[in-house]
Amino acid sequence: MGKEFVIACKRLGQYVVACDKYDNAPAMQVADERRVFSMLDGDALMQVVNEVKPDVIVPEIEAIRTEKLYECERNGIRVVPSAKAVNYTMNRKAIRELAHTELGLKTANYRYAKTFDEFRQAADEIGYPFIVKPLMSSSGHGQSKVDTPDQLLTAWNCAAEGARGDIAEVIVEQFIPFDYEITLLTVTQKDAPTLFCAPIGHVQKGGDYRESFQPRAMKPEHLQAAQEMAAKVTAALTGQGIWGVEFFVSEKEGVIFSELSPRPHDTGMVTLAGTQNLNEFELHARAVLHLPIPEITQERQGASAVILSGVETHDPQYTGMADVTAAQRTYLRIFGKPEAHVGRRMGVVVCWDTLDTDQTQLRDKCKSLAAKVSVK
């Protein structure tokens, strides 16, 4: 994700310094400079900021000392989309309270827990089944569905192990029997209207995306409701950039707000198939740089399917790539992560076709091709 954003910035003539907790991270491979340090270390973060003196800071991960970004803003450095947005959205508690309590958006019923006893009490209040997530995590880490009380301890331990940062708290969320879920990529601009991409349908496993497809057909009234909620919450958080706003959609109950990310979204990698006139990374770069975006147009249908590692290795090698690149209307993207772990996302296959193509066949093709690539 960071790598594609850096590429979009470089095409617009920007000088980029990529930072991560490990060396040779994908974004570093295409950036002008790199810095390696723990971004949970506030002093180390500010040392790099003072050394580099950036015009813009673009947070791309959850494990960052976000409160330091307010200090950066006070010093005249622009934070994308804003320090407020990053602080709120990196913590599920803050964003849920904003969406549900302050803005009145429709959400699932929820409780918080800091101890196992509080967790058990929250489970009794919410009722089974429910979803548990760490307040700070990404890519589904630490998330699980709990169907019966005998699964509580396993779910609690999973949440503790999957948490990022230093917030030892979980959110217990009512399980919504939705018909499907979407990501609505929302672009906020400086002195210009908020724009929306066509809805992206996606399938998750353990809270982590496995495939996505665009456009996802929706009832017009459901799409309008999602756009109105996305516009409301992004306006409250302030700033410019692209946001991945996630919703559950029930044909009976309507649209329910789930989460949002203040940056390009993993399900939005389907836009790398050329589904739009500008992919999500190009849109983000333009919004960040205050460059005009005259319109977002849907050019063709697309599907994405992830390539996961089944092994632990410090030197990942790939087989089956030729099978993917031999396919028509298909792109292969290997991320270049220097280490592979079991279940880690290492690449993605994206396929495209005309707007009138059979979307189910396109999705099946994409998933089949992604399954041919193995990490050794």
SULBELGI-V991978 format. One record per helix or strand. SS is the DSSP state (H for helix, E for strand). FROM is the first residue (numbers start at 1). TO is the last residue. Records with the same first field share a line. If there is no record, write none. Layout:
BEGIN
SS: FROM-TO ; FROM-TO
END
This chain:
BEGIN
H: 2-11 ; 26-29 ; 42-52 ; 68-74 ; 83-89 ; 92-102 ; 116-126 ; 149-162 ; 220-237 ; 266-273 ; 280-288 ; 321-325 ; 359-370
E: 17-20 ; 33-36 ; 56-58 ; 78-80 ; 107-107 ; 110-113 ; 130-134 ; 144-146 ; 170-174 ; 180-189 ; 192-196 ; 200-205 ; 208-214 ; 241-250 ; 254-261 ; 276-276 ; 298-298 ; 301-308 ; 313-313 ; 318-319 ; 330-334 ; 340-340 ; 345-353 ; 374-375
END
